[in-house]
Amino acid sequence: MQPNKRSNVDEILRKHSARIESQMKGQEIDSGDYSESYRKFKAEMAPEFTKYERWCKSLGNVIKLKASAKDEARVKRAIEISHLEIEPWQALTLSIMCFVVVFLIGLFFSVAITLIKGGLEFFPVLFFFLMIIVSLFLFYFVNGYPDRLANKWRLKASSQMVPAILYIVVYMRHTPNLEKAISFASQHLQYPLSLDFKKVFYNVQVGKFSTIKESLDNYLQTWRDYSVEFIEAFHLIEASLFEPSNARRINTLEKSLQVVLDGVYDKMLKFTHNVRSPLTNVYMLGVVLPTLGLALLPLASAMVGDFIKPVHVFLLFNLIIPFLVFYLTNKVMLLRPGGYGESSLLERNPLYAEYTNKKPYNKAFLICLPFFILGLLPLLFGYTPLPEMLGLPSDFTFAQLGLGTSSEAFFGFMQTGTGIVGPFGTGALILSMFFPLGLALFFSMSYKERTKNLILERTKTKQLEKEFNTSLFQLGNRIGNGTPPELSFGKVAESSKGLMTEDFFRRVNYNIRQMGMSVDKAIFDSGRGAIIYYPSDLISTSMRVLIESAKKGLKIAAASLMSISEYVKNINKITDRLRDMLAEIVSDMKSNMTFLAPLLSGVVVGLASMIAAILNKLKLASLGGDAANLGNVSGIMQLFDVTQMIPPYFLQISIGIYIVQIIFILTGTLVAIDSGEDKLEKTHKIAMNLKKGIVLYFITALVATLALFALTSIVLGGLL
């Protein structure tokens, strides 16, 4: 009888499963191949990970190294979190190979230079030392790369935590089915949390776990040391399925949303308290002290002879210090908790093509090319055969150029036993200021051209988000009173005259009435949907929930909108409170970056020019025998040799490039503190800050150089 009973059950299931499923009007779960879809989704959404994977599977496969049990467990956990398809020993081997390859390259070139020049005294100690530093850094960087990818994944995923809980809570208010709720969230969330939720289904599909709950609980363990509130919220959601009454079930669901909101607020509150001191230290160590130290370089280089060269200044101020500042600020940013700050849906905006367009770079380069030529003009005259080809001398005096009666050289090149050195002249220093000016204006103009229209749309979107709480409340009331969503948008638009919400709701209403679209297409259509003009995760989440809940009835849709309205209200309170606490830090860093650092650097350039001018005049005076009024000038000139000091020309170029680098790094840090990972805001702010900072630096350096040069000429001219 057992086979007959089994066949009867199968017959009943086949007969009635289709009818039962058709009566369930909830969200459909895609029953396709989750394994293939997961791989495809991962390849499309995380290309930077696959590049690292390719390196691991090429260089990482050269030899198989056995890691310690502790390191292997750490790397394996990071690999699982960041969805990498590699083995722990491959990551370790890659770091070792990077160290070995770079070290051998440095050793090979150092030995080659020594053999070519024919003596051990020509061994490039500095180059070899730098290559060792680079190889050690690469080992450290590559060895810790899985951990950084895992942390980056956590930060991005945690910024989607609150919307994820909101999607699940609102869905389960009307359909208490955990599997369908997670499926709904995975389809409408953004990367990377959507990929995590798809992986939950993927693990069930491949048989790793037998139920969604088991797979979900396993996934939540990855957040155990990072976001306890996220785990607690999901446990409350799971507990709501066992509540005896509908009212208690809904209260439990709403409690889960409140738990994750409170957790985000507490974490950001702690972050605002902890971030102040590290950022102040970063600014003092990475900006103020190096800038003040620059003032000592001209005299120090003149005293120690040929020991300090321009290449050393370039390596220190344009490679080592900017990297140190970037590293320290990046470590501070890794402390920033997720869950606050959203990434906008910019790709769907019609103006997004302007942001990705490369033509602004070509236009900016053509505009800035004359600045680059002016900045490099002293080098062209002093170290190339260009003057001879044009029939011009390699240097001029101010009098020859019609800039006064001074016989001082404009470029200031000097002939020594080892060749030409310089330029030390004030004219060359002034021309050098155009190089960092052109560099900063190149990025400023190109970035501004790419973002100027899209940032205006972002401003409108932010204004709409501020007004959206009241509009959602009105929309919920209209639907709750029995008005279908298709008609409610037009009525809310009429009652929102003069507000940004009027335009959004009118677009939706126009698409419904004039274009014959459904509510879903009127909002989310890729060609005409209203959401593409207001790319906001908040608005997108609200409208997705409205469309889904409306399938269950108008009262459920109204209740869902009321819940979202309360959620928006809480989020706005948290955002305003956190920005108030961060306002002082952001304001101080911005003023220091765009005002104090350029101002100090400009004064330092003027001091370097003055020191070079004084030493140059004293040298000329000692050679000409006109220094009776200045005492023992020859003794001073033995201590300070102007031909051995770093030319102010090279010093200024290094300082100018350093200012540009610092503005790039600190602007990205401030944007990350204020609004999380926001590429559009970062690009726009860099354009604005570069323009302010470099113009102030250029004016300060120019005025300081001219003023101190004139003062030096007057004082020493009278004495000599």
C-alpha positions as CSV (number, residue, x, y, z in Angstrom):
1,M,0.0,0.0,0.0
2,Q,2.9,2.3,0.6
3,P,3.7,2.9,-3.2
4,N,0.0,3.6,-3.9
5,K,-0.2,6.1,-1.1
6,R,3.0,7.8,-2.4
7,S,1.6,8.0,-5.9
8,N,-1.7,9.5,-4.6
9,V,0.3,12.2,-2.8
10,D,2.3,13.0,-5.9
11,E,-0.9,13.1,-8.0
12,I,-2.5,15.5,-5.6
13,L,0.5,17.7,-5.5
14,R,0.7,17.9,-9.3
15,K,-3.0,18.6,-9.5
16,H,-3.2,21.4,-7.0
17,S,0.2,22.9,-6.8
18,A,-0.3,25.2,-9.8
19,R,-3.7,26.4,-8.4
20,I,-2.4,27.0,-4.9
21,E,0.6,28.9,-6.2
22,S,-1.6,31.1,-8.5
23,Q,-3.6,32.0,-5.4
24,M,-0.5,33.2,-3.6
25,K,-0.1,36.7,-4.9
26,G,3.2,37.3,-3.2
27,Q,6.6,37.9,-4.6
28,E,7.7,35.1,-6.9
29,I,11.1,33.5,-6.2
30,D,13.2,32.9,-9.2
31,S,13.8,29.1,-9.3
32,G,16.6,29.3,-11.9
33,D,20.1,28.1,-11.6
34,Y,21.4,30.1,-8.6
35,S,24.9,28.8,-9.0
36,E,25.2,30.2,-12.5
37,S,23.4,33.4,-11.6
38,Y,25.6,33.9,-8.6
39,R,28.8,33.6,-10.7
40,K,27.5,35.9,-13.4
41,F,26.4,38.5,-10.8
42,K,29.7,38.4,-9.0
43,A,31.6,38.7,-12.3
44,E,29.6,41.8,-13.3
45,M,29.5,43.5,-9.9
46,A,33.0,42.8,-8.5
47,P,35.5,43.0,-11.4
48,E,38.2,44.3,-9.0
49,F,38.1,41.0,-7.1
50,T,38.5,38.9,-10.2
51,K,41.8,40.7,-11.0
52,Y,43.2,39.8,-7.7
53,E,42.0,36.3,-8.2
54,R,43.8,36.1,-11.5
55,W,47.0,37.2,-9.9
56,C,46.6,34.6,-7.1
57,K,46.0,31.8,-9.7
58,S,49.0,32.8,-11.7
59,L,51.9,34.0,-9.5
60,G,50.2,32.5,-6.5
61,N,50.5,29.0,-8.0
62,V,54.2,29.1,-8.6
63,I,54.9,27.3,-5.3
64,K,52.7,26.1,-2.6
65,L,53.5,27.5,0.8
66,K,52.1,26.3,4.0
67,A,50.7,29.0,6.2
68,S,50.4,28.8,10.0
69,A,47.0,27.6,11.3
70,K,46.2,31.0,12.7
71,D,47.0,32.9,9.5
72,E,45.2,30.3,7.3
73,A,42.1,30.7,9.4
74,R,42.3,34.5,9.2
75,V,42.8,34.5,5.4
76,K,40.1,31.8,4.9
77,R,37.5,33.9,6.8
78,A,38.4,37.0,4.8
79,I,38.1,35.0,1.5
80,E,34.6,33.8,2.5
81,I,33.4,37.3,3.4
82,S,34.7,38.9,0.2
83,H,33.5,36.0,-2.0
84,L,37.0,35.3,-3.4
85,E,37.5,32.0,-5.3
86,I,41.0,31.3,-4.2
87,E,42.9,29.2,-1.6
88,P,44.6,30.8,1.5
89,W,48.0,29.4,0.4
90,Q,47.6,31.2,-3.0
91,A,47.2,34.6,-1.3
92,L,50.4,33.9,0.8
93,T,52.4,32.8,-2.2
94,L,51.4,35.9,-4.1
95,S,52.7,38.2,-1.4
96,I,56.0,36.3,-1.2
97,M,56.4,36.4,-5.0
98,C,55.7,40.2,-5.1
99,F,58.4,40.7,-2.5
100,V,60.9,38.5,-4.3
101,V,60.3,39.9,-7.8
102,V,60.6,43.6,-6.8
103,F,63.7,42.9,-4.6
104,L,65.4,41.1,-7.5
105,I,64.6,43.9,-9.9
106,G,66.1,46.4,-7.5
107,L,69.2,44.2,-7.0
108,F,69.6,43.6,-10.8
109,F,69.5,47.3,-11.7
110,S,71.8,48.3,-8.8
111,V,74.4,45.8,-9.8
112,A,74.0,46.8,-13.5
113,I,74.6,50.4,-12.7
114,T,77.7,49.5,-10.6
115,L,79.2,47.4,-13.3
116,I,78.5,50.0,-16.1
117,K,80.1,52.8,-14.1
118,G,83.0,50.5,-13.1
119,G,83.3,50.8,-9.3
120,L,81.7,49.9,-6.1
121,E,81.5,53.5,-5.0
122,F,78.9,54.0,-7.8
123,F,76.5,51.5,-6.2
124,P,73.1,53.3,-6.0
125,V,72.5,52.9,-2.2
126,L,69.4,55.2,-2.2
127,F,67.8,53.4,-5.1
128,F,68.5,50.0,-3.6
129,F,67.2,51.0,-0.2
130,L,64.0,52.4,-1.8
131,M,63.4,49.1,-3.7
132,I,63.8,47.2,-0.5
133,I,61.2,49.5,1.1
134,V,58.9,49.0,-1.9
135,S,59.3,45.2,-1.8
136,L,58.5,45.1,1.9
137,F,55.5,47.3,1.5
138,L,54.2,45.1,-1.4
139,F,54.5,42.1,0.8
140,Y,52.6,43.8,3.6
141,F,50.0,45.2,1.2
142,V,49.4,42.0,-0.8
143,N,49.5,39.8,2.3
144,G,46.8,41.9,4.0
145,Y,44.7,42.4,0.8
146,P,42.1,39.7,1.5
147,D,41.5,41.4,4.9
148,R,41.1,44.8,3.3
149,L,38.7,43.4,0.7
150,A,36.7,41.8,3.4
151,N,36.5,45.0,5.4
152,K,35.6,46.9,2.2
153,W,32.9,44.4,1.6
154,R,31.6,44.8,5.1
155,L,31.5,48.6,4.8
156,K,29.6,48.6,1.6
157,A,27.3,45.8,2.7
158,S,26.6,47.5,6.0
159,S,25.5,50.7,4.3
160,Q,22.6,48.6,3.0
161,M,21.7,47.0,6.3
162,V,18.9,49.4,7.2
163,P,17.2,49.2,3.8
164,A,17.6,45.5,3.9
165,I,15.8,45.1,7.2
166,L,13.2,47.6,6.0
167,Y,12.5,45.6,2.9
168,I,12.1,42.4,4.9
169,V,10.0,44.0,7.7
170,V,7.6,45.7,5.3
171,Y,7.2,42.6,3.2
172,M,6.7,40.3,6.2
173,R,4.1,42.6,7.7
174,H,1.6,41.3,5.1
175,T,3.3,38.0,4.1
176,P,5.0,36.2,7.0
177,N,7.3,34.2,4.8
178,L,11.1,34.5,5.5
179,E,12.2,33.0,2.2
180,K,10.0,35.3,0.1
181,A,11.1,38.3,2.1
182,I,14.8,37.6,1.6
183,S,14.2,37.0,-2.1
184,F,12.4,40.3,-2.4
185,A,15.2,42.1,-0.6
186,S,17.9,40.4,-2.7
187,Q,16.2,41.5,-5.9
188,H,15.9,45.2,-4.9
189,L,18.9,45.9,-2.8
190,Q,22.1,47.2,-4.3
191,Y,25.5,45.5,-4.4
192,P,27.1,44.1,-2.3
193,L,24.4,43.0,0.2
194,S,22.2,41.8,-2.6
195,L,25.0,39.4,-3.6
196,D,25.2,38.2,0.0
197,F,21.5,37.4,0.0
198,K,21.8,35.7,-3.3
199,K,24.6,33.6,-1.8
200,V,22.2,32.5,1.0
201,F,20.0,31.0,-1.7
202,Y,23.0,29.7,-3.6
203,N,24.3,27.7,-0.6
204,V,20.9,26.0,-0.3
205,Q,20.8,25.4,-4.1
206,V,24.1,23.5,-4.0
207,G,23.2,21.5,-1.0
208,K,25.5,23.1,1.5
209,F,22.5,23.8,3.8
210,S,19.0,22.2,3.8
211,T,16.9,25.3,4.6
212,I,17.1,29.1,4.1
213,K,17.1,29.6,7.9
214,E,20.3,27.5,8.3
215,S,22.0,29.3,5.4
216,L,20.9,32.7,6.8
217,D,22.2,31.9,10.3
218,N,25.5,30.8,8.9
219,Y,25.8,34.0,6.9
220,L,24.9,36.1,10.0
221,Q,28.0,34.6,11.8
222,T,30.2,36.7,9.5
223,W,28.8,39.8,11.2
224,R,29.3,38.5,14.7
225,D,32.4,40.7,15.4
226,Y,31.2,43.7,13.3
227,S,27.5,44.3,13.6
228,V,25.6,42.6,16.4
229,E,22.5,44.7,15.8
230,F,22.2,43.2,12.3
231,I,22.1,39.7,13.8
232,E,19.7,40.7,16.5
233,A,17.4,42.3,14.0
234,F,17.3,39.1,11.9
235,H,16.7,37.0,15.0
236,L,13.7,39.2,15.9
237,I,12.4,38.8,12.3
238,E,12.7,35.0,12.6
239,A,11.0,35.1,16.1
240,S,8.1,37.0,14.6
241,L,7.1,33.9,12.7
242,F,6.2,32.2,15.9
243,E,4.2,35.0,17.5
244,P,0.6,33.8,18.3
245,S,-1.2,37.0,17.2
246,N,-0.8,39.3,14.2
247,A,-0.4,42.4,16.4
248,R,2.5,40.9,18.4
249,R,4.1,39.7,15.1
250,I,4.0,43.2,13.7
251,N,5.4,44.7,16.9
252,T,8.3,42.3,16.8
253,L,9.0,43.2,13.2
254,E,9.0,46.9,14.0
255,K,11.3,46.3,17.0
256,S,13.8,44.6,14.6
257,L,14.0,47.8,12.5
258,Q,14.4,50.0,15.6
259,V,17.2,47.7,16.8
260,V,19.3,48.2,13.7
261,L,18.6,51.9,13.6
262,D,19.7,52.3,17.2
263,G,22.8,50.2,16.5
264,V,23.8,52.4,13.5
265,Y,23.3,55.6,15.6
266,D,25.4,54.3,18.5
267,K,28.2,53.2,16.2
268,M,28.3,56.5,14.4
269,L,28.2,58.4,17.7
270,K,31.2,56.4,18.9
271,F,33.0,57.1,15.6
272,T,32.5,60.8,15.9
273,H,34.1,60.8,19.3
274,N,37.1,58.6,18.2
275,V,37.8,60.2,14.8
276,R,38.7,63.7,16.0
277,S,42.1,63.0,17.6
278,P,43.4,60.7,14.7
279,L,42.4,63.2,12.0
280,T,44.1,66.1,14.0
281,N,47.2,64.0,14.3
282,V,47.2,63.2,10.6
283,Y,46.9,66.8,9.7
284,M,49.7,68.0,12.0
285,L,52.1,65.1,11.1
286,G,51.2,65.1,7.4
287,V,50.6,68.7,6.6
288,V,51.7,71.3,9.1
289,L,55.1,69.8,10.2
290,P,56.3,68.9,6.7
291,T,55.3,72.4,5.5
292,L,57.2,74.1,8.3
293,G,60.2,71.7,7.8
294,L,60.4,72.9,4.2
295,A,61.6,76.3,5.5
296,L,64.8,74.7,6.8
297,L,65.6,72.8,3.6
298,P,67.3,75.7,1.6
299,L,69.8,76.5,4.4
300,A,70.2,72.8,5.4
301,S,71.0,71.9,1.8
302,A,73.5,74.7,1.5
303,M,75.3,73.7,4.8
304,V,75.6,69.9,4.1
305,G,76.9,70.3,0.6
306,D,75.8,67.8,-2.0
307,F,74.2,65.4,0.4
308,I,70.6,66.6,0.0
309,K,69.4,66.7,-3.7
310,P,66.2,67.7,-5.4
311,V,65.4,64.0,-6.0
312,H,65.4,63.5,-2.2
313,V,62.9,66.3,-1.7
314,F,60.7,64.9,-4.4
315,L,60.8,61.4,-2.9
316,L,60.0,62.7,0.6
317,F,57.3,65.2,-0.2
318,N,55.7,63.7,-3.3
319,L,55.9,60.0,-2.5
320,I,56.6,59.2,1.1
321,I,54.6,61.8,3.0
322,P,51.5,61.7,0.8
323,F,51.6,57.9,1.0
324,L,51.9,58.2,4.8
325,V,48.9,60.6,5.0
326,F,46.9,58.4,2.7
327,Y,47.7,55.3,4.8
328,L,46.8,57.0,8.1
329,T,43.5,58.5,6.8
330,N,42.6,55.2,5.2
331,K,43.1,53.5,8.5
332,V,40.8,56.1,10.1
333,M,38.2,55.5,7.5
334,L,38.3,51.8,8.1
335,L,37.0,52.6,11.5
336,R,33.9,54.2,10.0
337,P,30.9,52.0,10.6
338,G,28.5,51.3,7.8
339,G,24.7,51.7,7.8
340,Y,25.0,55.5,7.4
341,G,25.5,57.1,4.0
342,E,24.1,55.9,0.8
343,S,25.4,55.3,-2.7
344,S,23.1,56.9,-5.3
345,L,21.8,55.3,-8.4
346,L,23.7,57.7,-10.7
347,E,24.1,55.3,-13.6
348,R,20.4,55.6,-14.4
349,N,20.4,59.4,-14.6
350,P,20.4,60.8,-18.2
351,L,23.3,63.1,-17.3
352,Y,25.5,60.3,-16.1
353,A,27.2,60.2,-19.6
354,E,28.7,63.6,-18.8
355,Y,30.3,62.2,-15.6
356,T,31.9,59.3,-17.6
357,N,32.9,61.4,-20.6
358,K,36.7,61.8,-21.2
359,K,36.4,64.9,-23.4
360,P,36.7,67.4,-20.5
361,Y,40.3,66.0,-19.8
362,N,41.3,66.9,-23.4
363,K,39.8,70.3,-23.1
364,A,41.4,71.0,-19.8
365,F,44.8,69.8,-21.0
366,L,44.8,72.2,-24.0
367,I,43.9,75.1,-21.6
368,C,46.6,74.1,-19.1
369,L,49.4,73.3,-21.6
370,P,50.7,76.9,-21.7
371,F,51.1,76.7,-17.9
372,F,53.1,73.5,-18.1
373,I,55.3,75.1,-20.8
374,L,55.9,78.2,-18.7
375,G,56.8,76.1,-15.7
376,L,59.3,74.0,-17.7
377,L,60.8,76.9,-19.6
378,P,63.9,77.4,-17.3
379,L,64.8,73.7,-17.7
380,L,64.4,74.0,-21.5
381,F,66.8,77.0,-21.6
382,G,69.3,75.6,-19.1
383,Y,69.5,71.9,-20.0
384,T,68.5,71.5,-23.6
385,P,69.9,72.8,-26.9
386,L,66.7,74.7,-27.6
387,P,68.3,78.2,-27.0
388,E,71.1,77.5,-29.5
389,M,68.5,76.3,-32.1
390,L,66.6,79.5,-31.6
391,G,69.7,81.7,-31.5
392,L,69.0,82.8,-27.9
393,P,71.3,82.9,-24.9
394,S,70.7,80.3,-22.1
395,D,70.0,83.0,-19.5
396,F,69.0,86.7,-19.4
397,T,69.2,89.5,-16.9
398,F,66.2,91.4,-15.6
399,A,67.5,94.5,-17.5
400,Q,67.6,92.6,-20.8
401,L,64.0,91.5,-20.4
402,G,63.0,95.1,-19.6
403,L,62.1,94.2,-15.9
404,G,64.1,96.9,-14.2
405,T,67.8,97.8,-14.2
406,S,69.1,94.8,-12.2
407,S,71.9,92.8,-13.7
408,E,70.9,89.7,-11.7
409,A,70.3,86.6,-13.8
410,F,66.6,85.8,-14.5
411,F,67.0,82.0,-14.5
412,G,70.1,81.9,-12.3
413,F,72.1,79.0,-13.7
414,M,75.7,78.6,-12.4
415,Q,78.7,76.9,-13.9
416,T,80.6,74.6,-11.5
417,G,83.3,72.0,-12.0
418,T,80.7,69.2,-12.4
419,G,78.6,71.2,-14.9
420,I,75.6,73.5,-14.8
421,V,73.5,73.8,-11.6
422,G,70.4,75.7,-10.9
423,P,68.1,77.5,-11.7
424,F,68.5,79.7,-8.6
425,G,67.0,82.9,-10.1
426,T,63.8,84.6,-8.9
427,G,62.5,84.6,-12.5
428,A,62.8,80.8,-12.7
429,L,61.1,80.4,-9.4
430,I,58.1,82.6,-10.5
431,L,57.8,80.6,-13.8
432,S,57.9,77.3,-11.8
433,M,54.7,78.4,-10.0
434,F,52.8,77.9,-13.2
435,F,53.5,74.1,-13.2
436,P,51.5,73.2,-10.0
437,L,48.9,75.8,-11.0
438,G,48.4,74.1,-14.4
439,L,48.3,70.7,-12.7
440,A,45.6,71.7,-10.2
441,L,43.6,73.6,-12.8
442,F,43.7,70.6,-15.1
443,F,41.9,68.4,-12.5
444,S,39.7,71.2,-11.3
445,M,38.4,72.1,-14.7
446,S,37.9,68.6,-15.9
447,Y,36.2,67.4,-12.7
448,K,34.0,70.5,-12.6
449,E,33.0,69.9,-16.3
450,R,32.1,66.3,-15.5
451,T,30.0,67.0,-12.4
452,K,28.5,70.5,-12.8
453,N,25.1,69.4,-14.2
454,L,24.9,66.1,-12.3
455,I,25.6,67.8,-9.0
456,L,22.6,70.1,-9.6
457,E,20.4,67.0,-10.0
458,R,21.9,65.6,-6.8
459,T,21.0,68.8,-5.0
460,K,17.4,68.5,-6.2
461,T,17.4,64.8,-5.1
462,K,18.6,65.8,-1.6
463,Q,15.9,68.4,-1.4
464,L,13.3,65.8,-2.4
465,E,14.6,63.5,0.2
466,K,14.1,66.2,2.9
467,E,10.5,66.7,1.8
468,F,9.7,63.1,1.2
469,N,8.6,62.2,4.7
470,T,5.6,64.5,4.5
471,S,4.8,63.4,1.0
472,L,4.9,59.7,2.0
473,F,2.5,60.5,4.9
474,Q,0.1,62.2,2.5
475,L,0.4,59.4,0.0
476,G,-0.3,56.8,2.7
477,N,-3.4,58.8,3.8
478,R,-4.8,59.0,0.3
479,I,-4.3,55.2,-0.3
480,G,-5.7,54.4,3.2
481,N,-8.9,56.3,2.3
482,G,-9.4,54.0,-0.6
483,T,-7.8,56.0,-3.5
484,P,-5.8,53.7,-5.8
485,P,-2.1,54.4,-6.2
486,E,-2.6,55.3,-9.8
487,L,-4.8,58.3,-8.8
488,S,-3.0,59.1,-5.5
489,F,0.2,60.5,-7.2
490,G,-1.7,63.2,-9.0
491,K,-3.6,64.3,-5.9
492,V,-0.4,64.5,-3.8
493,A,1.2,66.5,-6.6
494,E,-1.6,69.0,-6.5
495,S,-1.2,69.4,-2.7
496,S,2.6,69.8,-3.0
497,K,2.7,73.1,-5.1
498,G,6.1,74.7,-5.1
499,L,7.9,71.8,-3.6
500,M,10.4,69.4,-5.2
501,T,8.0,66.5,-4.5
502,E,5.5,68.1,-6.9
503,D,7.9,67.5,-9.9
504,F,8.5,63.9,-8.9
505,F,4.8,63.0,-8.4
506,R,3.8,64.8,-11.5
507,R,6.3,62.8,-13.6
508,V,4.8,59.6,-12.1
509,N,1.3,60.8,-12.7
510,Y,2.1,61.8,-16.3
511,N,3.6,58.4,-17.1
512,I,0.5,56.7,-15.7
513,R,-2.2,58.9,-17.4
514,Q,-0.5,59.9,-20.7
515,M,1.8,57.0,-21.4
516,G,-0.5,54.3,-20.1
517,M,2.2,52.8,-17.8
518,S,1.7,50.8,-14.6
519,V,2.8,52.4,-11.3
520,D,5.9,50.1,-11.4
521,K,7.0,51.3,-14.9
522,A,6.0,54.9,-14.3
523,I,8.6,55.0,-11.5
524,F,11.2,52.5,-12.5
525,D,11.1,52.3,-16.3
526,S,14.7,52.5,-17.6
527,G,13.8,55.1,-20.3
528,R,11.1,57.3,-18.7
529,G,10.8,56.3,-15.1
530,A,10.6,59.2,-12.6
531,I,13.4,57.6,-10.4
532,I,16.1,58.2,-13.1
533,Y,15.7,62.0,-12.6
534,Y,16.0,61.6,-8.8
535,P,18.5,58.8,-8.2
536,S,18.0,58.1,-4.5
537,D,18.1,54.8,-2.6
538,L,15.6,56.3,-0.1
539,I,13.0,57.1,-2.7
540,S,13.7,53.9,-4.6
541,T,13.2,51.8,-1.4
542,S,10.0,53.6,-0.6
543,M,8.4,53.2,-4.0
544,R,9.5,49.5,-4.2
545,V,7.7,48.8,-0.9
546,L,4.6,50.7,-2.1
547,I,4.4,48.7,-5.3
548,E,4.9,45.3,-3.5
549,S,2.5,46.1,-0.6
550,A,-0.2,47.4,-3.0
551,K,-0.5,43.9,-4.4
552,K,-1.9,42.9,-1.0
553,G,-4.5,45.6,-0.7
554,L,-4.8,49.4,-0.2
555,K,-4.8,49.2,3.6
556,I,-1.6,47.2,3.7
557,A,0.0,49.7,1.2
558,A,-1.1,52.6,3.4
559,A,0.3,50.9,6.6
560,S,3.6,50.2,4.8
561,L,3.9,53.8,3.7
562,M,3.3,55.0,7.2
563,S,6.0,52.7,8.4
564,I,8.4,54.1,5.8
565,S,7.5,57.6,6.8
566,E,8.4,56.9,10.4
567,Y,11.6,55.2,9.2
568,V,12.5,58.3,7.1
569,K,11.9,60.5,10.1
570,N,14.2,58.5,12.2
571,I,16.9,58.4,9.6
572,N,16.8,62.2,9.1
573,K,17.1,62.7,12.9
574,I,20.2,60.4,13.0
575,T,21.7,62.1,9.9
576,D,21.2,65.6,11.2
577,R,22.5,64.7,14.7
578,L,25.7,63.0,13.3
579,R,26.5,65.9,10.9
580,D,26.1,68.4,13.8
581,M,28.7,66.4,15.7
582,L,31.0,66.1,12.7
583,A,30.6,69.7,11.6
584,E,33.5,71.0,13.7
585,I,35.9,68.4,12.4
586,V,34.9,68.8,8.8
587,S,35.1,72.6,9.0
588,D,38.6,72.6,10.6
589,M,40.0,70.1,8.1
590,K,38.5,72.0,5.1
591,S,39.8,75.4,6.3
592,N,43.3,73.9,7.0
593,M,43.4,72.1,3.7
594,T,42.3,75.0,1.5
595,F,43.7,78.0,3.6
596,L,46.3,77.2,6.1
597,A,48.4,74.7,4.2
598,P,48.6,76.7,0.9
599,L,49.3,79.9,2.9
600,L,52.2,78.3,4.9
601,S,53.6,76.7,1.8
602,G,53.5,80.0,-0.2
603,V,55.4,81.7,2.6
604,V,58.0,78.9,2.6
605,V,58.5,79.4,-1.1
606,G,59.1,83.1,-0.5
607,L,61.7,82.3,2.2
608,A,63.5,79.9,0.0
609,S,63.7,82.5,-2.7
610,M,65.0,85.1,-0.2
611,I,67.7,82.7,1.1
612,A,68.9,81.9,-2.4
613,A,69.0,85.6,-3.3
614,I,71.0,86.5,-0.2
615,L,73.5,83.8,-0.7
616,N,73.8,84.6,-4.4
617,K,74.4,88.3,-3.8
618,L,76.9,87.5,-1.1
619,K,78.8,85.2,-3.4
620,L,78.9,87.8,-6.1
621,A,80.0,90.4,-3.5
622,S,82.9,88.1,-2.2
623,L,84.1,87.4,-5.8
624,G,83.9,91.1,-6.7
625,G,85.6,92.4,-3.5
626,D,82.6,94.7,-2.7
627,A,81.8,93.2,0.7
628,A,83.8,95.4,3.1
629,N,80.6,96.5,4.8
630,L,79.5,93.0,5.5
631,G,82.5,91.7,7.5
632,N,84.0,88.3,6.8
633,V,81.8,87.2,3.9
634,S,84.3,84.6,2.7
635,G,83.8,82.7,6.0
636,I,80.0,82.8,5.5
637,M,80.3,81.6,2.0
638,Q,82.5,78.7,3.1
639,L,79.7,77.7,5.5
640,F,76.8,78.3,3.0
641,D,77.6,77.3,-0.6
642,V,74.8,78.5,-2.9
643,T,75.8,76.1,-5.6
644,Q,75.2,73.1,-3.3
645,M,71.7,74.1,-2.0
646,I,68.5,72.8,-3.5
647,P,67.3,75.3,-6.2
648,P,64.1,77.1,-5.1
649,Y,62.8,76.1,-8.6
650,F,62.7,72.4,-7.7
651,L,61.7,73.1,-4.1
652,Q,58.6,75.0,-5.3
653,I,57.5,72.4,-7.8
654,S,57.7,69.7,-5.1
655,I,55.7,71.9,-2.7
656,G,53.1,72.7,-5.3
657,I,52.6,69.0,-6.3
658,Y,52.5,68.2,-2.6
659,I,49.6,70.7,-2.0
660,V,47.7,69.1,-4.9
661,Q,48.2,65.6,-3.5
662,I,47.1,66.6,0.0
663,I,43.9,68.2,-1.3
664,F,43.1,65.0,-3.1
665,I,43.7,62.9,-0.1
666,L,42.0,65.0,2.6
667,T,39.0,65.9,0.4
668,G,38.3,62.2,-0.1
669,T,38.6,61.7,3.6
670,L,36.2,64.5,4.5
671,V,33.6,63.2,1.9
672,A,33.9,59.7,3.4
673,I,33.3,61.0,6.9
674,D,30.3,63.1,5.9
675,S,28.5,60.9,3.5
676,G,30.2,57.6,3.1
677,E,31.4,56.3,-0.3
678,D,30.2,59.0,-2.8
679,K,32.2,59.3,-6.0
680,L,30.2,62.1,-7.4
681,E,30.5,64.2,-4.3
682,K,34.2,63.4,-4.0
683,T,34.9,64.5,-7.6
684,H,32.9,67.7,-7.2
685,K,34.6,68.6,-3.9
686,I,38.1,67.9,-5.2
687,A,37.4,70.3,-8.1
688,M,36.2,73.1,-5.8
689,N,39.0,72.6,-3.2
690,L,41.8,72.4,-5.8
691,K,40.7,75.7,-7.3
692,K,40.6,77.4,-3.9
693,G,43.7,75.9,-2.5
694,I,46.0,76.3,-5.5
695,V,44.9,79.9,-6.3
696,L,45.7,80.9,-2.7
697,Y,49.0,79.1,-2.9
698,F,49.9,80.7,-6.2
699,I,49.1,84.2,-5.0
700,T,50.8,83.8,-1.6
701,A,54.0,82.3,-3.1
702,L,54.1,85.0,-5.9
703,V,53.5,87.9,-3.4
704,A,56.0,86.5,-0.9
705,T,58.7,85.9,-3.5
706,L,58.4,89.4,-5.0
707,A,58.2,91.1,-1.7
708,L,61.1,89.3,-0.1
709,F,63.2,89.6,-3.3
710,A,62.6,93.4,-3.4
711,L,63.5,93.6,0.3
712,T,66.7,91.6,-0.2
713,S,67.7,93.8,-3.1
714,I,67.1,97.0,-1.2
715,V,68.9,96.0,2.0
716,L,71.9,94.2,0.4
717,G,72.1,96.6,-2.4
718,G,72.6,99.5,0.0
719,L,75.2,97.6,2.0
720,L,77.1,96.5,-1.1
